[in-house]
């Protein structure tokens, strides 16, 4: 995502990678009529494919446009690479980032790297006014 | 740009539900009042049959709008109070058979020589006719939910600022009420002029 802000000639360009924000107060989980969208232990928001009817309520309710219909019919989204996280690995995007600009970890643990980074660096969330309490933070 | 439903299909289907809901809001109180002999309903026909047909058309359209169709039954494995679509699904599950029963007990207004053939169906009809007034009340309650849930459904999407407003539920209710009243007037039988 490339966002240009300001007035010429004082322009700023921000390039950021966007994904599901794994919100604490997720409208997608709230709107889901079957419970297919749910919180996993630890707060990652996932979709159980065989419970999803593909109604699209979650797609419409997500302020970040993070969801899409999979060609097989169910709704899909970033899983924070749950299959890797369960094995103690980093999500693929974090693992392969050549500049190591992304951090992933347990926000509930004040000693984790991600908690320490957020303590030391200015950061922001996207569309905070939506009240979704996103768990993806952008370092400024 | 994310797909926000197939507007032509989903919105027209939801409109049908709103219209049916409101038609019942208008029609059933009139019917219940007429039962109490408070008003004369000579000008009203029991236009319940095409209401049921439209309800089925709407449900079919919603089914075809699903992207994971074969899993639609998952809607009925759980009741999720926070999800307006869950309310809608359960309300439709309740109101569709009740609406069919209502249409069935009025079928002779369309086909005067109708015969149910099987004694059990005749018994069911007799039972439904006996408790017709209660049936009307139950359908009325469900029609209010059916009518208002689409507005609540849209207003629950805080991602869409113009939808995310508390006025949407009452707005859907009032807009549909006028449409329901208009349709009843349009399709009502009027006594022939002498």
Interface residues (C-beta under 8 A of the other chain):
Chain A: X27 X30 X31 X32 X33 X34 X35 X36 X50 X51 X52 X53 X54 X55 X56 X57 X59 X60 X61 X62 X63 X64 X65 X67 X68 X69 X72 X73 X74 X75 X130 X131 X132
Chain B: X1 X2 X3 X4 X5 X65 X66 X67 X68 X69 X71 X72 X74 X75 X77 X78 X80 X82 X83 X84 X85 X86 X88 X89 X153 X156 X157 X158 X159 X160
